[in-house]
Structure formats: structure tokens, C-alpha cells
Amino acid sequence: MSKEYALVPKEIPPVETRFRRIATPFPVPESIPLLEKLARYEPRSMRGQPPVIWDRAEGFQVYDPYGNCWIDWSSGVLITNAGHGRAEIASAVAEAAGRLLTNYCFPSEIRARLVERLASLLPEPLSKVFLLTTGSEAVECAIKLCRTHGVRHGGRSKHVIVSYDKAFHGRTLGAQQAGGIPSLKEWIINLDPGFVQVTFPDGFWTEDTSFDSFERQLFEIGVEPRNVAGVVMETYQGGSACFAPREYMQSLRDWCTGHNVLLVLDEVQAGFGRTGTLWGFEHYGIVPDLACFGKGISSSLPISAVAGRADVMDLFPPGSMTSTHTGNPVCCAAALASIDLVVSEKLPEKAARTGALLHQELQGLKSRFPEIGFVGGKGLVAGVICVKPNTREPDGDLAWDVVRRSVEKGVLMFSPVGYGGSTIKICPPLIITADALRDSLAGFEEAFAEALACREVNAQ
């Protein structure tokens, strides 16, 4: 759970580099009335992010109205893969908005273009695409398809959804039951016993990464393979950026096929070049039965998608699996423009190259700071897990302090995530340059070193 930033301005050393500028106290005194207004009229749950007033954003930089500029390590929570404020996307949105703002499920040319474009980029058998609004909605749809497919092929007992501990799939009812964070499920009260979790084989929090552990845990839980309808898994865990071993995933693919279980990969964070390949699951050498997309699909507006096998996607008759804003024409225009940029500018390949630099530098930091227990991720997503030295005990306080200090140095991130709030997530737009990445890494290292030095002083 995120902490809350105090709205008390403090003097901080000015920052002026080629890509970063901090010229005011922080939070900016002039921003306090706006922050207080938001606190007055929005639920408390909306607080918890660094108090930076976003005024405009371009490429990989975010500006406030007061003369400050940050290198963005958030991508607006992994949305702006093609970069902030791309003129190509803004132009496509404006043109679409001038023609048609909404049309429910009635046919439109632009929706047809988008589903065809997505299907053409996806490997077989992901041949049909259902457009939705949010990642949570896509996950809910995938769960619905899994259970429907399971019951039709194995009777009412074949309804179990297997997912993973520490997973995050969204904030709606089904998505949170598939998620693996117990505190987020407390409000549900009557948990569906048909949702079960096994440990995610990240190699850090869970040392046993063998596929035998998957089968063993199902046996211990009392779940028979013939009763499993679907396995739902983030391509990499959002809370740590950790990937499963390739061998594990290939065994899981074979297991699902052998037991007529649908394999669902949640690509909401991993898709559209983020990990150095167009689709995150390419790292595993497998193709799921269903894939969920969102966030980076448009680099801007809210749109998501479920792609899957035709026989699964066609389980429901006309009019029985729809959404009010299915394929909203303006959002479709944004997605088409963003996908064109990702493909034409070879952003997956760029993310792989720049990401190699990112992970090399982060591993160097890990060798110098024992408080970094693990660095997860691929391409331009990384998770720096903070721990108590020489342990695997999460240190959320350190992660929080490092993020706060980084923002004060012009490196913008969202608050720590993952187990114990101990993971610092790094996910800049895929267009970030090597020079800007080095500049932001320098600020991040300074913040980490200062946080540790402050801790030592306070301990004396």
C-alpha cells in the first residue's frame, strides 16, 4: 500500500542537466492549492503518487507549469510506449473525433482496421480480437471465456482458474480474485473457491522455479488437472518485472494443451515492444490461447483487447459478449497510429538495445548496493527490489525514499509496487535515448546513495 506524500514544500538542491531541470522547492508551493483541491474532492485512494503537476509531456519528458522538467520513468504507468504527445497520434485522434465520437457495437471501418491490424501482427492461433476499454475488463473477459470453454468441454466441475501469487490483473471483482495479493481481496468477503493461486517462479521470492512445483502445488491444494479451465498469468509480474523461466513456460504450455486448459497471458504491461519484442510471450517461445492487451496499445487513450483462438472467441452468440465502448472510434484511431509508430520505428528492437544498457547499469548498482536484492525485467521494463541487507526481507521504506529523492532530482517514477511495496519500477517510453537513460540513471544512483547515507546517519 502506498504512503502519502506530505504537502509541505521543502528546499532542495537545484538540478540542471541536458534532460532534467528542478528549479523550485518540492512540492512546488504554487501547486499546493491544486493538490489540496484534489484531496478535497477525490477519494483518498487517488493520493499516493509523487505530487508532480503534469502540465505537458513530450517524448520521454514531463513538464509542470512551474519550470521543472523530468525524465519520465513511468510512461504514465506503462502507457506511452511510442512516447508522450506524439503528433501522429494526436492528429489521428483529432481527425477521428471530427467524424465520429462513439458508435457502440455498430460496425465501423476504423474498428475493422484495428482488429485486422492486430490479428495480422499476432501469431496463430490468435486470429480473433475483441476490443474493450481497460486491462481489467480484458482479464474479466478472458476468465469468462475460460470458464465457458471449460464447462462445455468438461462439465460444471471444469471451472477452476489457476493464477499466481503476487500477481496483479486489475481492480474489478474477477481480476482481483485472479490476482495474488491477499490484501486487495479483503473487501470481497465471499471469495470464489474456483480461483486458486500457485507461486510465481521468479527465482527470487520463489527459489523453486521447476514446473514440478506447479503440479505439486495443485495436488496439495486438492485441484485435479481435469477440473482446471484456465491458467492466467502475467507475461512478467507487474509488481517485480520478473519473468518465469523459458523451460517452465514451455512445460506449462504443454500441460495446458494436454489437459484441454486455456493458457491466458496477461500482456497488458508487456505488449507492444515494452520487453524488447513486440509481444512479451515471444521470450518464452510459446503462444497462449488467449492474450490480454491494454496500456501501450494506444500510447494514450483507454482501449484494451483480448485476442484468441477463433473457437474460443466465438463461444458466445451475437449480442451476448459486448461492451459499451467496444472499439470506440477515437481510441481505435489512437491505437492504429501508435501501433504504426511501434512497428515503423522498430521500437521493440530499440527497447532491446536501450534496455541492455539499462539492465547492465542496474546490475552494476546491485553489485555496489547490497540493499538491491534483485533486478527483474527485460527491455525497457525493470524492477529494482529493495531488501534489508543480506536478506530477502522486503524494504518498502527504502524503496519509497529512493523514489521520492529520484523525483526531486528530475527522474519521475510512480510509487513503489510489489511485495512489501519494495520494488522500484523503471519503464520509460521506448523512444528514450541512450544519453537520456544514462542521465536518469545518474540521478537514480545519487538518490539511492543519499537514501542509504541518510539511513546510516539516523541510525547513529
N, C-alpha and C positions, 0 to 999 in steps of 0.2 A: 504494500500500500504506500502510495506517495506521501511524502511530507508536504508541508505547506510553506511557501516562501513568505518571510516577513516583509511587509510593505513599508520598510524603513530604509530610505536611501542611505548609502554609505559611500564615502570617498574611496575610490580605487585607482591604482596607477593607470594613466592613460596608455592606450595601445594604438600604435600606428605602424602597420606593415603594408605590403603591397595589396593584401586582400582583406585585412581586418582593420577596423577602427572603433575604439571605445574612447569617447571624449567627454563623458558625463559621469556623475555618480550613478550607482546602480542599486535598486531600481531607479530609473530616471525620475527626479522629483515631479516633473510635469506630467508623468504618466500615472501618478498615484490616484487622482480623481477618476480616471477611466477604469483602473483596476478595481477601485472601490465600488464603482457603479456595477461592474460585472459581478462582484461578490454580493452585492445587494439584490440583484435581480436574477441571478443564475443559481442553480443548486451548488452546494459545496463541492460536489464531485467534480465540477469543472475546474476547480483550482488544483494546484499541484505541479504545474509546469513552470519553467523559468519565466519571470514576469517581463518578457520582451514583447513590446507592442509591434506587431507586424504591420508595416505600412506599405511596403512593396518588396518584391523579390524578383531577382533576375539571375538566370543561370544557376549558379551554386551559392549565391549570396542573398542575404536577407537584410533589409534596412528598416530601421524605426524612423519616426518623424523627427528625431532629435539629433541626427547627425552620426548615429552609430551604425556600424556595418559588421555583420557576422558571416563567416564561412559556415554554411549550413550542413551539419552532420545529421539532420533529421529527415530531410526530404519531405517535411510535413507529415511525418510518420509513414515513410516509405512509399510516398505517392509520386513525387516528381522525378521519376526515373529519367525522363527526357530533359529535365531541367525546369526551373521556375520561369513562368512568364514567357514561354516560347511563342513567338509571333505567329508561327504556323498553326499552333493550337488555338490561340486567341482569334485568329482570322476565321478558322473553320467554325468555331463556336458562334461568332458573330453572324456569319452567313447562315448557319442553320437556324439561329434564333430569329432571324428576319423572315424565315419561311414557315417554321412550324415549331411550336414550343412543347407540345405533347400530343400523343395520339393513342394512349392506352395500348391495347394489343392489336389494333387495326394495322394492316400491313403498311410498311413504308419502305421506300427504296434504300434509305440510309441504313435501316436495320438489316436489310438483306445484305448490303455490302459488308457490314461489320461481321455478321456471323459467318459469311463466306470467307472473309479475310482471316478470321481466327481459325476456322477449320482448315484453311489452306496451309497455315503455319504449324498446326499441331500434327503429331504423328498418328497414324492409325493405331487403335480403332476410335480415337477421339474425333468423331465425324459430325456430331451434332452439338449445338451450342444454345444455351438458354440464358438470356440476358436478364440481370437483376440490378439491384441498387447498391447493396453493401456486401462485404465479405461474410458477415453473419448470415445474411439471407441466402447466400450461395451454399454455406455449410448446412443450413437447415434443409435446403432442397436436396442436397446430397444424402443426408440422413433419411429423408423421406423416400428417396429412390432406393436406398439400400434396404430399408425395411420392406418396402413393397416388393422388390425383387426377391428378397429372402423368403417372404411368406408365400409368394407364388411358386417358388421352386422347392420349398422345404416345409411348408405348413407353418402354422402360427408360432411354433417353437423356434423357428429360424428368424429371430428378430434381434439378436444381441449385436450391439455396436461396441467394438473394441477400439479404444483410443489410448492415449499415453499420459503418464503423469507429467506435471509441469507444463502441459500444453495449453495454448490459448487459441480458441477458434471463434471468439466473438462474445457478445454480451446478451444474446437472446436465450430463451429457455433451453432449446435443444443444443445450441452451440456451447452453452456453459456446462451442460451435462456431459458433453463430449470432451470438454476441457478438463485439464488435470490439476486445477488449482482449487483445493477444498474451500478456502475462504470465500471464493466467488460463488459458491453454490449454497451457502448457508441460508439465503433468502428463499430457496426453492422448497425447503422442508421435506416434501414428498418426492425424494429422488427416484427416478425410474430405474428399477433394478436391471433393466436391459442394457444399461450403459456400464461398462467396466473399463478399468484402466490397467495397463501394464507399464513397466518402467521404460523410459526412452533410452536407447543405447548410445548415450552421448560420450562415453569414455571418461567422464569427469565425475559428475554426480552419481552416475551409474557405471561402475567399472566393468561389469559383465556385459559385453556387447555381443555375445553369441546369440544366434537365433534359437538355440536350445532354451534360453531363458524365456523367450516368448511363449513357447509351447508349455514349458514347466509352469509358468505363472497362470496360464489359462487353466491348467489342470488343478492347481492349488485353489483358484477361485471357484472351481466347480463348473467351468464352462466347457461344453463339448464342442469341438470344431463344427459339427453338423448343425449346431444352433446359432452359429455366427452369421450375421447378414452382411456386415461390413467392417472393415478396418479403416479408421480415419486417422490420418497422421499429417502433421505439418511437414513439408519437404525439409525444412530446417526449423528447429524450435524457436519461435519468436522471442522467447524470454532469455535465450542464451546464444542464439545464432548457431547452435551446434547441429551438425549433420549426423545421421546414422552411418555406420559402415556400409560400403557398397555391397559387401557379401551378405550382410544382414538383409538389406533391401531386396536383393535378388532372391534370397530364400523366402522372404515374405511374399514376393510376387508369385513364386511357385506354390506356396502354401495356399494362398487365396484362390489361385486357379484350380488347385486340386480339390478344394472344399467348396467350390462354387460360391466364393465370398467376394464381394466387390471391394477392391482396393481404392480408397479415396485419398488423394494427396491434396492437401490444402496449400495452394500456391499463391495465396493472397499476398504474402510478402515476397515470395521467391520468384514470381514470374516476371517476364518482360525484361530480361537481361540483368537483373539485380545480382545474381550469383556468378556471372561470367559466362553463362549460357542462356539462351533465350528462355528456356524452361528449366527450373531448378532440378526437376527429376532427371534431366539428362545426365547429371553427375552419377546417377545410380545405374544407368544403362537399362532402365525399365520404363514401361508406360503404364500408368494407372488405368482403372476402368472409368473413373470419374476424376476430374480435376476442378478445383475451385480457384477462381481468379478475382482480383479486385485491386485496390490501391494503384499500383503502377500501370494499370491498363490504360488510363487516360492522362496520367501526369497532372490531373486537375480535378475534373468533376466526378460526382459519385456514380459509378457504374461498376457492376461485377458480372461474373459469368460462371456457369457450370458447363463444362464440356465433357462429353462421354460417349460411350458406345451407343449406337443407334437403338439396339434392342432395349437398353435400359432407359434411355432418354424418352422413348416412345411408350413407356408403361402406362401413362395416364391419357385418357381420352380428351378430345377437344374441350377447351374451356375449364379444365379441372386442375391445371398447374400453370398459373399466371401470376402476374404482379402488376400493380397499378402503373408503375413507371418502367415496365419492361421495355428495354431498348428506347428510352427517351431519345428523341432525335438530336437534341443538343449534346447530350452526353455521348451518343454514338459518334457525332462529328468529332468531339474531343478525342475519343478513343482511336478513331481511324487516323487522325492526324498524329497522335502520339506514337501509335504503332509504326506508322510510316517513318517517323524520325528514328525510333529504336532500330528499325531494320536498315534504313538507308544510311544512317550514320554509324552502323556497326557498333552500337552501344554495348551489346554483350561482350564483344571482343575487347572493346575499350575498358569495360569494367574488369575483365580478366587481367589486363595488363596493369591498370592502375591499382587494382586490388592486390596484385602480387606485391607491389610496393607497400601498400597499407599493412598487409599481414607480416611482411618482413620487418617493418619498423615496430609493429606491436609485439612481435616475438622478441625483438631486441629489448623493448621496455620490460617484458616479462622476465627476461634474464637478469635485469637490474633491480626489479621491484618484486620481492617475494610475496607482496600483497596482491599481485596478479596471479590468481590460481590457474587460469586457463584463458585462452583466446580462441573463440569459436568463429566459424563463418567461412565464406568463400566469396571471391569477387569483391564487390563493394558493399558487403554487409559484414560486420564484425561484432562480437560480443566480448567485452573485457570483463571477466568475472573477478570481483574483488573478494578476498578472503582474509581471515586472520592468518598472520604469517605461519607457514609450515603446517597449516591445517587445511581442511576443506569446509570450514565453517564460514558461511556467507557473511560478508561485512557490508551491509547496506548503508551504514553511516559513512563509511569511506567513499563508497560509490556516489552517494548524494553530494558529499563535499567536493569531490573531483568534478562532477558535472557543474555544480554551482560556480566553482572557480574557473572552469573552462569557459562558461558563458561570459563571465566577467572579463575574459581575455579575448573575446570575439570568436569563440568556437561554439556554435549553437547546437545543443542536443536536447532531446526530451529527457525527462527524469528517469532514473534507473528502473529497470524492469527485472522480471525473472525471479527465481527462487531467492527469497530473503531480500528482494529489491537490490541485489548485489551486482547486476550486470549493467555495464555502461554500453549502450548500443550505438554503433557508428554506422551510418548509412547515408552518405552524401548523394546528391544527384549523380547519375552516371556520367555526366559531362564534365565533372570536376577535373581540373588539370593536375598533372604531377606536381607542379610548383605550388599550387594552392593546397594540395594534400600535404605536402611537406610543411608548408606554413602552418596549417591547422594542427598537424602532429606536434610541431614545436610548442604551440600554445597548450596542447593537451599534456605534453610531458611536463611543462612548467607547472601546470595546475596539479598534476599528480604529485610532483616533488614537494610543492608547497603544502598540500594537504597532509602529507606524511610528516613534514617538518613541523607543522603546527601541532599535530598529534603528539609528537615527541616532546615539544615544549610544554604542552598541557599535562603530560604525564609526569613531568619532573616536579 
